[in-house]
Amino acid sequence: MELPEDEAEVFQSSALHVSPGLTIPRGELTTRATRSSGAGGQHVNKTSSRIELTWNVQRSGALSDVQRSVLLAKLRARLTKDGDLRIVASTTRSQYRNREIAERRLVKVVAEALQPVKKRRATKPTRASKQARLDEKKKHSNKKRERRPPVDD
């Protein structure tokens, strides 16, 4: 995934630039700040620095029908029943930094989901690899045979 040249521009503008064909308007994002969990002492008990970023994939006007169907299929496990993609960030003590982190994660998740899947080309094992496999099997078989006790007739 490639981010635009000036990352600061991406996160300061009125929209998130995911790819040349997709820009998510900030108006479609819902941001909620809550208290973080875990260690942090009094600071964590008093401030709401955890950011929960939500974007509705089903109702987004930024997506084409093809992009929407791809995202709904690939992100199926991450979406709510209503089609919301929820990203949570609580790694720093700063609400602002957590918001940036959540937005970066959203851009990364969407960009990766929209990447086309490479088709697998069927290949056959080479003659040399087949021979090497058979030689290895013979070696293994001989090793096992050598370990057996001698048979008295």
KOLVEXTOR-918223 format. One record per atom (N, C-alpha, C): residue number from 1; x, y, z; atom name. Coordinates in steps of 0.001 Angstrom, whole numbers, plus 500000, padded with zeros to 6 digits. Layout:
N
+-----+--------+--------+--------+------+
! seq !     xx !     yy !     zz ! atom !
+-----+--------+--------+--------+------+
! NUM !      X !      Y !      Z !   CA !
...
+-----+--------+--------+--------+------+
REM end
This chain:
153
+-----+--------+--------+--------+------+
! seq !     xx !     yy !     zz ! atom !
+-----+--------+--------+--------+------+
!   1 ! 500834 ! 498833 ! 500000 !    N !
!   1 ! 500000 ! 500000 ! 500000 !   CA !
!   1 ! 500885 ! 501237 ! 500000 !    C !
!   2 ! 500583 ! 502192 ! 499158 !    N !
!   2 ! 501360 ! 503406 ! 499087 !   CA !
!   2 ! 500533 ! 504571 ! 499553 !    C !
!   3 ! 501084 ! 505333 ! 500476 !    N !
!   3 ! 500430 ! 506557 ! 500913 !   CA !
!   3 ! 500948 ! 507704 ! 500053 !    C !
!   4 ! 500158 ! 508750 ! 499901 !    N !
!   4 ! 500631 ! 509903 ! 499130 !   CA !
!   4 ! 501926 ! 510462 ! 499712 !    C !
!   5 ! 502635 ! 511248 ! 498896 !    N !
!   5 ! 503942 ! 511783 ! 499260 !   CA !
!   5 ! 503933 ! 512501 ! 500604 !    C !
!   6 ! 503003 ! 513425 ! 500777 !    N !
!   6 ! 502974 ! 514238 ! 501990 !   CA !
!   6 ! 501906 ! 513692 ! 502926 !    C !
!   7 ! 502322 ! 512836 ! 503879 !    N !
!   7 ! 501368 ! 512217 ! 504791 !   CA !
!   7 ! 500619 ! 513232 ! 505619 !    C !
!   8 ! 501272 ! 514309 ! 505986 !    N !
!   8 ! 500623 ! 515335 ! 506797 !   CA !
!   8 ! 499429 ! 515911 ! 506047 !    C !
!   9 ! 499566 ! 516055 ! 504739 !    N !
!   9 ! 498481 ! 516597 ! 503932 !   CA !
!   9 ! 497267 ! 515667 ! 503961 !    C !
!  10 ! 497519 ! 514366 ! 503972 !    N !
!  10 ! 496447 ! 513379 ! 503967 !   CA !
!  10 ! 495570 ! 513538 ! 505204 !    C !
!  11 ! 496191 ! 513770 ! 506344 !    N !
!  11 ! 495456 ! 513765 ! 507587 !   CA !
!  11 ! 495024 ! 515159 ! 508038 !    C !
!  12 ! 495394 ! 516208 ! 507305 !    N !
!  12 ! 494967 ! 517557 ! 507634 !   CA !
!  12 ! 493827 ! 518028 ! 506730 !    C !
!  13 ! 493637 ! 517373 ! 505607 !    N !
!  13 ! 492638 ! 517819 ! 504649 !   CA !
!  13 ! 491232 ! 517423 ! 505107 !    C !
!  14 ! 490258 ! 517758 ! 504279 !    N !
!  14 ! 488864 ! 517471 ! 504628 !   CA !
!  14 ! 488457 ! 516057 ! 504235 !    C !
!  15 ! 489394 ! 515280 ! 503717 !    N !
!  15 ! 489095 ! 513909 ! 503306 !   CA !
!  15 ! 490335 ! 513038 ! 503483 !    C !
!  16 ! 490107 ! 511729 ! 503592 !    N !
!  16 ! 491202 ! 510768 ! 503687 !   CA !
!  16 ! 491443 ! 510191 ! 502296 !    C !
!  17 ! 492668 ! 510319 ! 501798 !    N !
!  17 ! 493005 ! 509801 ! 500469 !   CA !
!  17 ! 493496 ! 508369 ! 500612 !    C !
!  18 ! 492688 ! 507429 ! 500137 !    N !
!  18 ! 493018 ! 506015 ! 500242 !   CA !
!  18 ! 493833 ! 505578 ! 499036 !    C !
!  19 ! 493353 ! 505923 ! 497855 !    N !
!  19 ! 494026 ! 505577 ! 496609 !   CA !
!  19 ! 493629 ! 506627 ! 495581 !    C !
!  20 ! 494249 ! 506607 ! 494406 !    N !
!  20 ! 493856 ! 507604 ! 493401 !   CA !
!  20 ! 492366 ! 507559 ! 493055 !    C !
!  21 ! 491752 ! 506394 ! 493197 !    N !
!  21 ! 490338 ! 506268 ! 492860 !   CA !
!  21 ! 489397 ! 506369 ! 494046 !    C !
!  22 ! 489923 ! 506618 ! 495231 !    N !
!  22 ! 489046 ! 506650 ! 496405 !   CA !
!  22 ! 489519 ! 507668 ! 497432 !    C !
!  23 ! 488622 ! 508554 ! 497789 !    N !
!  23 ! 488842 ! 509534 ! 498842 !   CA !
!  23 ! 487619 ! 509490 ! 499754 !    C !
!  24 ! 487858 ! 509295 ! 501049 !    N !
!  24 ! 486756 ! 509211 ! 502014 !   CA !
!  24 ! 486577 ! 510582 ! 502660 !    C !
!  25 ! 485407 ! 511214 ! 502463 !    N !
!  25 ! 485166 ! 512511 ! 503105 !   CA !
!  25 ! 485089 ! 512355 ! 504622 !    C !
!  26 ! 485668 ! 513294 ! 505357 !    N !
!  26 ! 485634 ! 513226 ! 506820 !   CA !
!  26 ! 484210 ! 513299 ! 507353 !    C !
!  27 ! 483299 ! 513847 ! 506581 !    N !
!  27 ! 481896 ! 513926 ! 506989 !   CA !
!  27 ! 481251 ! 512558 ! 507142 !    C !
!  28 ! 481803 ! 511538 ! 506477 !    N !
!  28 ! 481258 ! 510180 ! 506575 !   CA !
!  28 ! 481824 ! 509423 ! 507772 !    C !
!  29 ! 482819 ! 510006 ! 508447 !    N !
!  29 ! 483442 ! 509342 ! 509587 !   CA !
!  29 ! 482789 ! 509806 ! 510877 !    C !
!  30 ! 482589 ! 508866 ! 511778 !    N !
!  30 ! 482082 ! 509182 ! 513103 !   CA !
!  30 ! 483201 ! 508901 ! 514087 !    C !
!  31 ! 483540 ! 509908 ! 514892 !    N !
!  31 ! 484620 ! 509764 ! 515860 !   CA !
!  31 ! 484043 ! 509867 ! 517258 !    C !
!  32 ! 484477 ! 508943 ! 518129 !    N !
!  32 ! 484032 ! 508964 ! 519521 !   CA !
!  32 ! 485248 ! 508795 ! 520418 !    C !
!  33 ! 485366 ! 509655 ! 521404 !    N !
!  33 ! 486481 ! 509574 ! 522349 !   CA !
!  33 ! 485971 ! 508983 ! 523660 !    C !
!  34 ! 486688 ! 507970 ! 524160 !    N !
!  34 ! 486323 ! 507342 ! 525426 !   CA !
!  34 ! 487582 ! 507169 ! 526266 !    C !
!  35 ! 487395 ! 506742 ! 527486 !    N !
!  35 ! 488545 ! 506516 ! 528358 !   CA !
!  35 ! 489261 ! 505239 ! 527956 !    C !
!  36 ! 490578 ! 505308 ! 527951 !    N !
!  36 ! 491394 ! 504137 ! 527643 !   CA !
!  36 ! 491401 ! 503194 ! 528831 !    C !
!  37 ! 491679 ! 501940 ! 528557 !    N !
!  37 ! 491812 ! 500966 ! 529642 !   CA !
!  37 ! 493290 ! 500725 ! 529899 !    C !
!  38 ! 493593 ! 500014 ! 530954 !    N !
!  38 ! 494975 ! 499633 ! 531224 !   CA !
!  38 ! 495702 ! 500619 ! 532106 !    C !
!  39 ! 497008 ! 500425 ! 532173 !    N !
!  39 ! 497856 ! 501227 ! 533051 !   CA !
!  39 ! 497927 ! 502670 ! 532566 !    C !
!  40 ! 498235 ! 503568 ! 533470 !    N !
!  40 ! 498374 ! 504973 ! 533117 !   CA !
!  40 ! 498090 ! 505878 ! 534284 !    C !
!  41 ! 497656 ! 505297 ! 535373 !    N !
!  41 ! 497444 ! 506076 ! 536587 !   CA !
!  41 ! 496302 ! 507060 ! 536459 !    C !
!  42 ! 496473 ! 508203 ! 537100 !    N !
!  42 ! 495407 ! 509199 ! 537167 !   CA !
!  42 ! 495059 ! 509730 ! 535780 !    C !
!  43 ! 496059 ! 509861 ! 534903 !    N !
!  43 ! 495808 ! 510393 ! 533563 !   CA !
!  43 ! 494759 ! 509573 ! 532823 !    C !
!  44 ! 494904 ! 508256 ! 532871 !    N !
!  44 ! 493985 ! 507390 ! 532129 !   CA !
!  44 ! 492588 ! 507427 ! 532740 !    C !
!  45 ! 492488 ! 507752 ! 534011 !    N !
!  45 ! 491186 ! 507806 ! 534667 !   CA !
!  45 ! 490449 ! 509115 ! 534409 !    C !
!  46 ! 491166 ! 510148 ! 533992 !    N !
!  46 ! 490557 ! 511465 ! 533843 !   CA !
!  46 ! 490340 ! 511888 ! 532398 !    C !
!  47 ! 491106 ! 511332 ! 531453 !    N !
!  47 ! 491031 ! 511817 ! 530072 !   CA !
!  47 ! 490426 ! 510774 ! 529144 !    C !
!  48 ! 489781 ! 511264 ! 528119 !    N !
!  48 ! 489201 ! 510394 ! 527096 !   CA !
!  48 ! 490102 ! 510441 ! 525873 !    C !
!  49 ! 491127 ! 509623 ! 525882 !    N !
!  49 ! 492097 ! 509668 ! 524788 !   CA !
!  49 ! 491918 ! 508531 ! 523786 !    C !
!  50 ! 491142 ! 507524 ! 524128 !    N !
!  50 ! 490892 ! 506395 ! 523213 !   CA !
!  50 ! 489947 ! 506874 ! 522124 !    C !
!  51 ! 490275 ! 506577 ! 520880 !    N !
!  51 ! 489458 ! 507020 ! 519744 !   CA !
!  51 ! 488829 ! 505809 ! 519057 !    C !
!  52 ! 487545 ! 505929 ! 518799 !    N !
!  52 ! 486793 ! 504912 ! 518077 !   CA !
!  52 ! 486302 ! 505573 ! 516794 !    C !
!  53 ! 486833 ! 505139 ! 515665 !    N !
!  53 ! 486501 ! 505716 ! 514363 !   CA !
!  53 ! 485584 ! 504745 ! 513628 !    C !
!  54 ! 484445 ! 505239 ! 513159 !    N !
!  54 ! 483469 ! 504381 ! 512484 !   CA !
!  54 ! 483165 ! 504948 ! 511105 !    C !
!  55 ! 483123 ! 504059 ! 510118 !    N !
!  55 ! 482783 ! 504448 ! 508745 !   CA !
!  55 ! 481827 ! 503413 ! 508183 !    C !
!  56 ! 480685 ! 503874 ! 507661 !    N !
!  56 ! 479693 ! 502963 ! 507123 !   CA !
!  56 ! 480000 ! 502693 ! 505654 !    C !
!  57 ! 480372 ! 501452 ! 505372 !    N !
!  57 ! 480748 ! 501046 ! 504014 !   CA !
!  57 ! 479514 ! 500954 ! 503126 !    C !
!  58 ! 478390 ! 500477 ! 503679 !    N !
!  58 ! 477176 ! 500289 ! 502879 !   CA !
!  58 ! 476588 ! 501606 ! 502386 !    C !
!  59 ! 476646 ! 502643 ! 503211 !    N !
!  59 ! 476007 ! 503914 ! 502859 !   CA !
!  59 ! 476983 ! 504964 ! 502345 !    C !
!  60 ! 478235 ! 504649 ! 502194 !    N !
!  60 ! 479228 ! 505638 ! 501788 !   CA !
!  60 ! 478998 ! 506092 ! 500347 !    C !
!  61 ! 479020 ! 507392 ! 500151 !    N !
!  61 ! 478872 ! 507956 ! 498812 !   CA !
!  61 ! 480191 ! 508009 ! 498062 !    C !
!  62 ! 481279 ! 507749 ! 498770 !    N !
!  62 ! 482608 ! 507823 ! 498155 !   CA !
!  62 ! 482942 ! 506582 ! 497341 !    C !
!  63 ! 482205 ! 505504 ! 497550 !    N !
!  63 ! 482538 ! 504232 ! 496910 !   CA !
!  63 ! 481717 ! 503999 ! 495646 !    C !
!  64 ! 482351 ! 503395 ! 494658 !    N !
!  64 ! 481606 ! 502922 ! 493491 !   CA !
!  64 ! 480955 ! 501594 ! 493887 !    C !
!  65 ! 480042 ! 501111 ! 493072 !    N !
!  65 ! 479360 ! 499849 ! 493397 !   CA !
!  65 ! 480345 ! 498684 ! 493464 !    C !
!  66 ! 481338 ! 498697 ! 492580 !    N !
!  66 ! 482345 ! 497631 ! 492567 !   CA !
!  66 ! 483186 ! 497681 ! 493836 !    C !
!  67 ! 483666 ! 498876 ! 494192 !    N !
!  67 ! 484463 ! 499024 ! 495409 !   CA !
!  67 ! 483655 ! 498603 ! 496638 !    C !
!  68 ! 482383 ! 499006 ! 496689 !    N !
!  68 ! 481530 ! 498663 ! 497822 !   CA !
!  68 ! 481385 ! 497149 ! 497963 !    C !
!  69 ! 481132 ! 496464 ! 496848 !    N !
!  69 ! 480947 ! 495010 ! 496915 !   CA !
!  69 ! 482251 ! 494306 ! 497318 !    C !
!  70 ! 483394 ! 494813 ! 496831 !    N !
!  70 ! 484683 ! 494230 ! 497202 !   CA !
!  70 ! 484929 ! 494416 ! 498695 !    C !
!  71 ! 484701 ! 495628 ! 499205 !    N !
!  71 ! 484918 ! 495897 ! 500633 !   CA !
!  71 ! 483958 ! 495087 ! 501502 !    C !
!  72 ! 482705 ! 494998 ! 501108 !    N !
!  72 ! 481738 ! 494226 ! 501899 !   CA !
!  72 ! 482123 ! 492752 ! 501955 !    C !
!  73 ! 482675 ! 492246 ! 500855 !    N !
!  73 ! 483075 ! 490838 ! 500824 !   CA !
!  73 ! 484361 ! 490607 ! 501623 !    C !
!  74 ! 485375 ! 491437 ! 501387 !    N !
!  74 ! 486672 ! 491202 ! 502021 !   CA !
!  74 ! 486708 ! 491583 ! 503493 !    C !
!  75 ! 485921 ! 492584 ! 503885 !    N !
!  75 ! 485932 ! 493036 ! 505278 !   CA !
!  75 ! 484731 ! 492512 ! 506063 !    C !
!  76 ! 484086 ! 491501 ! 505537 !    N !
!  76 ! 482872 ! 490935 ! 506137 !   CA !
!  76 ! 483035 ! 490657 ! 507635 !    C !
!  77 ! 484180 ! 490123 ! 508032 !    N !
!  77 ! 484396 ! 489768 ! 509439 !   CA !
!  77 ! 484588 ! 490999 ! 510323 !    C !
!  78 ! 484970 ! 492121 ! 509739 !    N !
!  78 ! 485233 ! 493334 ! 510520 !   CA !
!  78 ! 484061 ! 494294 ! 510554 !    C !
!  79 ! 483023 ! 494024 ! 509758 !    N !
!  79 ! 481887 ! 494937 ! 509670 !   CA !
!  79 ! 480776 ! 494540 ! 510631 !    C !
!  80 ! 480030 ! 495549 ! 511105 !    N !
!  80 ! 478857 ! 495278 ! 511936 !   CA !
!  80 ! 477699 ! 494905 ! 511020 !    C !
!  81 ! 476561 ! 494569 ! 511613 !    N !
!  81 ! 475375 ! 494229 ! 510815 !   CA !
!  81 ! 474948 ! 495394 ! 509923 !    C !
!  82 ! 475160 ! 496609 ! 510402 !    N !
!  82 ! 474762 ! 497806 ! 509650 !   CA !
!  82 ! 475770 ! 498191 ! 508577 !    C !
!  83 ! 476915 ! 497508 ! 508512 !    N !
!  83 ! 477939 ! 497804 ! 507516 !   CA !
!  83 ! 478973 ! 498801 ! 507999 !    C !
!  84 ! 479084 ! 498974 ! 509319 !    N !
!  84 ! 480064 ! 499900 ! 509884 !   CA !
!  84 ! 481414 ! 499218 ! 510057 !    C !
!  85 ! 482457 ! 499906 ! 509632 !    N !
!  85 ! 483832 ! 499474 ! 509875 !   CA !
!  85 ! 484333 ! 500292 ! 511056 !    C !
!  86 ! 484725 ! 499612 ! 512131 !    N !
!  86 ! 485113 ! 500283 ! 513373 !   CA !
!  86 ! 486602 ! 500092 ! 513616 !    C !
!  87 ! 487319 ! 501193 ! 513801 !    N !
!  87 ! 488753 ! 501176 ! 514095 !   CA !
!  87 ! 488949 ! 501845 ! 515448 !    C !
!  88 ! 489715 ! 501205 ! 516328 !    N !
!  88 ! 489960 ! 501742 ! 517661 !   CA !
!  88 ! 491450 ! 501970 ! 517839 !    C !
!  89 ! 491808 ! 503123 ! 518424 !    N !
!  89 ! 493212 ! 503434 ! 518708 !   CA !
!  89 ! 493316 ! 504001 ! 520117 !    C !
!  90 ! 494190 ! 503379 ! 520914 !    N !
!  90 ! 494397 ! 503875 ! 522279 !   CA !
!  90 ! 495851 ! 503710 ! 522692 !    C !
!  91 ! 496755 ! 503771 ! 521728 !    N !
!  91 ! 498166 ! 503494 ! 522010 !   CA !
!  91 ! 498890 ! 504663 ! 522671 !    C !
!  92 ! 498438 ! 505889 ! 522417 !    N !
!  92 ! 499135 ! 507033 ! 523016 !   CA !
!  92 ! 498248 ! 507738 ! 524034 !    C !
!  93 ! 498838 ! 508663 ! 524777 !    N !
!  93 ! 498086 ! 509434 ! 525767 !   CA !
!  93 ! 497381 ! 510618 ! 525129 !    C !
!  94 ! 497688 ! 510876 ! 523865 !    N !
!  94 ! 497130 ! 512032 ! 523173 !   CA !
!  94 ! 495933 ! 511622 ! 522316 !    C !
!  95 ! 494809 ! 512305 ! 522519 !    N !
!  95 ! 493622 ! 512038 ! 521715 !   CA !
!  95 ! 493893 ! 512356 ! 520245 !    C !
!  96 ! 494604 ! 513439 ! 520008 !    N !
!  96 ! 494926 ! 513860 ! 518640 !   CA !
!  96 ! 495748 ! 512791 ! 517923 !    C !
!  97 ! 496796 ! 512274 ! 518598 !    N !
!  97 ! 497646 ! 511237 ! 517998 !   CA !
!  97 ! 496843 ! 509966 ! 517753 !    C !
!  98 ! 495992 ! 509609 ! 518705 !    N !
!  98 ! 495169 ! 508414 ! 518537 !   CA !
!  98 ! 494218 ! 508563 ! 517353 !    C !
!  99 ! 493722 ! 509776 ! 517132 !    N !
!  99 ! 492849 ! 510012 ! 515979 !   CA !
!  99 ! 493634 ! 509812 ! 514687 !    C !
! 100 ! 494851 ! 510337 ! 514634 !    N !
! 100 ! 495700 ! 510146 ! 513446 !   CA !
! 100 ! 495985 ! 508668 ! 513213 !    C !
! 101 ! 496287 ! 507953 ! 514288 !    N !
! 101 ! 496580 ! 506513 ! 514191 !   CA !
! 101 ! 495365 ! 505768 ! 513665 !    C !
! 102 ! 494178 ! 506101 ! 514191 !    N !
! 102 ! 492950 ! 505431 ! 513752 !   CA !
! 102 ! 492682 ! 505717 ! 512273 !    C !
! 103 ! 492908 ! 506958 ! 511852 !    N !
! 103 ! 492691 ! 507301 ! 510443 !   CA !
! 103 ! 493681 ! 506568 ! 509545 !    C !
! 104 ! 494934 ! 506462 ! 509977 !    N !
! 104 ! 495932 ! 505713 ! 509195 !   CA !
! 104 ! 495529 ! 504242 ! 509080 !    C !
! 105 ! 495062 ! 503682 ! 510182 !    N !
! 105 ! 494633 ! 502276 ! 510151 !   CA !
! 105 ! 493456 ! 502085 ! 509204 !    C !
! 106 ! 492508 ! 503017 ! 509228 !    N !
! 106 ! 491353 ! 502930 ! 508328 !   CA !
! 106 ! 491826 ! 502964 ! 506877 !    C !
! 107 ! 492709 ! 503909 ! 506550 !    N !
! 107 ! 493233 ! 504020 ! 505183 !   CA !
! 107 ! 493933 ! 502729 ! 504788 !    C !
! 108 ! 494747 ! 502176 ! 505700 !    N !
! 108 ! 495495 ! 500951 ! 505403 !   CA !
! 108 ! 494559 ! 499764 ! 505183 !    C !
! 109 ! 493566 ! 499600 ! 506055 !    N !
! 109 ! 492629 ! 498475 ! 505949 !   CA !
! 109 ! 491863 ! 498546 ! 504634 !    C !
! 110 ! 491352 ! 499723 ! 504288 !    N !
! 110 ! 490563 ! 499880 ! 503061 !   CA !
! 110 ! 491445 ! 499693 ! 501827 !    C !
! 111 ! 492641 ! 500281 ! 501838 !    N !
! 111 ! 493542 ! 500159 ! 500684 !   CA !
! 111 ! 493942 ! 498706 ! 500449 !    C !
! 112 ! 494254 ! 497987 ! 501526 !    N !
! 112 ! 494639 ! 496578 ! 501377 !   CA !
! 112 ! 493474 ! 495728 ! 500883 !    C !
! 113 ! 492269 ! 496043 ! 501334 !    N !
! 113 ! 491096 ! 495276 ! 500903 !   CA !
! 113 ! 490798 ! 495511 ! 499423 !    C !
! 114 ! 491123 ! 496700 ! 498933 !    N !
! 114 ! 490848 ! 497019 ! 497524 !   CA !
! 114 ! 491940 ! 496547 ! 496570 !    C !
! 115 ! 493069 ! 496053 ! 497113 !    N !
! 115 ! 494131 ! 495532 ! 496249 !   CA !
! 115 ! 493619 ! 494287 ! 495527 !    C !
! 116 ! 493809 ! 494203 ! 494211 !    N !
! 116 ! 493354 ! 493000 ! 493506 !   CA !
! 116 ! 494197 ! 491789 ! 493909 !    C !
! 117 ! 493552 ! 490645 ! 493986 !    N !
! 117 ! 494234 ! 489412 ! 494367 !   CA !
! 117 ! 494926 ! 488846 ! 493137 !    C !
! 118 ! 496203 ! 488500 ! 493290 !    N !
! 118 ! 496932 ! 487909 ! 492173 !   CA !
! 118 ! 496431 ! 486496 ! 491939 !    C !
! 119 ! 496218 ! 486165 ! 490664 !    N !
! 119 ! 495786 ! 484810 ! 490340 !   CA !
! 119 ! 496973 ! 483865 ! 490430 !    C !
! 120 ! 496725 ! 482683 ! 490958 !    N !
! 120 ! 497774 ! 481693 ! 491064 !   CA !
! 120 ! 497924 ! 480997 ! 489723 !    C !
! 121 ! 499168 ! 480927 ! 489279 !    N !
! 121 ! 499431 ! 480195 ! 488044 !   CA !
! 121 ! 499816 ! 478773 ! 488402 !    C !
! 122 ! 499107 ! 477834 ! 487834 !    N !
! 122 ! 499398 ! 476435 ! 488107 !   CA !
! 122 ! 500759 ! 476072 ! 487520 !    C !
! 123 ! 501574 ! 475377 ! 488307 !    N !
! 123 ! 502893 ! 474945 ! 487831 !   CA !
! 123 ! 503056 ! 473461 ! 488103 !    C !
! 124 ! 503959 ! 472853 ! 487357 !    N !
! 124 ! 504251 ! 471431 ! 487566 !   CA !
! 124 ! 505642 ! 471329 ! 488173 !    C !
! 125 ! 505857 ! 470327 ! 489027 !    N !
! 125 ! 507210 ! 470153 ! 489559 !   CA !
! 125 ! 508171 ! 469773 ! 488431 !    C !
! 126 ! 509385 ! 470254 ! 488507 !    N !
! 126 ! 510375 ! 469946 ! 487474 !   CA !
! 126 ! 510834 ! 468496 ! 487613 !    C !
! 127 ! 511462 ! 467976 ! 486563 !    N !
! 127 ! 511965 ! 466606 ! 486591 !   CA !
! 127 ! 513009 ! 466459 ! 487695 !    C !
! 128 ! 513866 ! 467472 ! 487837 !    N !
! 128 ! 514916 ! 467431 ! 488855 !   CA !
! 128 ! 514311 ! 467412 ! 490260 !    C !
! 129 ! 513233 ! 468207 ! 490492 !    N !
! 129 ! 512634 ! 468224 ! 491826 !   CA !
! 129 ! 511945 ! 466892 ! 492132 !    C !
! 130 ! 511345 ! 466274 ! 491108 !    N !
! 130 ! 510736 ! 464951 ! 491314 !   CA !
! 130 ! 511805 ! 463930 ! 491694 !    C !
! 131 ! 512924 ! 463968 ! 490967 !    N !
! 131 ! 514014 ! 463027 ! 491229 !   CA !
! 131 ! 514593 ! 463259 ! 492622 !    C !
! 132 ! 514745 ! 464522 ! 493012 !    N !
! 132 ! 515284 ! 464843 ! 494334 !   CA !
! 132 ! 514354 ! 464319 ! 495427 !    C !
! 133 ! 513054 ! 464438 ! 495215 !    N !
! 133 ! 512085 ! 463938 ! 496187 !   CA !
! 133 ! 512190 ! 462415 ! 496314 !    C !
! 134 ! 512281 ! 461727 ! 495199 !    N !
! 134 ! 512390 ! 460266 ! 495226 !   CA !
! 134 ! 513698 ! 459817 ! 495877 !    C !
! 135 ! 514790 ! 460531 ! 495580 !    N !
! 135 ! 516079 ! 460202 ! 496202 !   CA !
! 135 ! 516013 ! 460376 ! 497709 !    C !
! 136 ! 515364 ! 461435 ! 498142 !    N !
! 136 ! 515214 ! 461697 ! 499579 !   CA !
! 136 ! 514391 ! 460601 ! 500247 !    C !
! 137 ! 513349 ! 460132 ! 499539 !    N !
! 137 ! 512522 ! 459050 ! 500081 !   CA !
! 137 ! 513335 ! 457760 ! 500214 !    C !
! 138 ! 514165 ! 457474 ! 499217 !    N !
! 138 ! 514995 ! 456264 ! 499268 !   CA !
! 138 ! 515981 ! 456346 ! 500419 !    C !
! 139 ! 516595 ! 457517 ! 500594 !    N !
! 139 ! 517543 ! 457725 ! 501681 !   CA !
! 139 ! 516868 ! 457505 ! 503036 !    C !
! 140 ! 515687 ! 458054 ! 503188 !    N !
! 140 ! 514934 ! 457929 ! 504438 !   CA !
! 140 ! 514558 ! 456460 ! 504687 !    C !
! 141 ! 514139 ! 455789 ! 503627 !    N !
! 141 ! 513770 ! 454373 ! 503718 !   CA !
! 141 ! 514968 ! 453528 ! 504134 !    C !
! 142 ! 516123 ! 453788 ! 503531 !    N !
! 142 ! 517346 ! 453044 ! 503878 !   CA !
! 142 ! 517739 ! 453291 ! 505331 !    C !
! 143 ! 517619 ! 454527 ! 505783 !    N !
! 143 ! 517960 ! 454866 ! 507157 !   CA !
! 143 ! 517078 ! 454067 ! 508121 !    C !
! 144 ! 515795 ! 453974 ! 507822 !    N !
! 144 ! 514869 ! 453226 ! 508682 !   CA !
! 144 ! 515198 ! 451727 ! 508647 !    C !
! 145 ! 515527 ! 451230 ! 507430 !    N !
! 145 ! 515845 ! 449808 ! 507285 !   CA !
! 145 ! 517105 ! 449459 ! 508071 !    C !
! 146 ! 518108 ! 450328 ! 508062 !    N !
! 146 ! 519362 ! 450104 ! 508782 !   CA !
! 146 ! 519141 ! 450014 ! 510291 !    C !
! 147 ! 518125 ! 450682 ! 510791 !    N !
! 147 ! 517862 ! 450697 ! 512238 !   CA !
! 147 ! 517187 ! 449410 ! 512731 !    C !
! 148 ! 516611 ! 448670 ! 511816 !    N !
! 148 ! 515922 ! 447442 ! 512228 !   CA !
! 148 ! 516924 ! 446384 ! 512702 !    C !
! 149 ! 516493 ! 445590 ! 513643 !    N !
! 149 ! 517400 ! 444515 ! 514066 !   CA !
! 149 ! 517545 ! 443484 ! 512928 !    C !
! 150 ! 518680 ! 442800 ! 512893 !    N !
! 150 ! 518881 ! 441808 ! 511819 !   CA !
! 150 ! 517874 ! 440657 ! 511952 !    C !
! 151 ! 517475 ! 440149 ! 510823 !    N !
! 151 ! 516517 ! 439054 ! 510797 !   CA !
! 151 ! 517295 ! 437738 ! 510686 !    C !
! 152 ! 517112 ! 436832 ! 511647 !    N !
! 152 ! 517761 ! 435532 ! 511618 !   CA !
! 152 ! 516843 ! 434536 ! 510950 !    C !
! 153 ! 517385 ! 433791 ! 509948 !    N !
! 153 ! 516574 ! 432777 ! 509254 !   CA !
! 153 ! 516789 ! 431424 ! 509810 !    C !
+-----+--------+--------+--------+------+
REM end
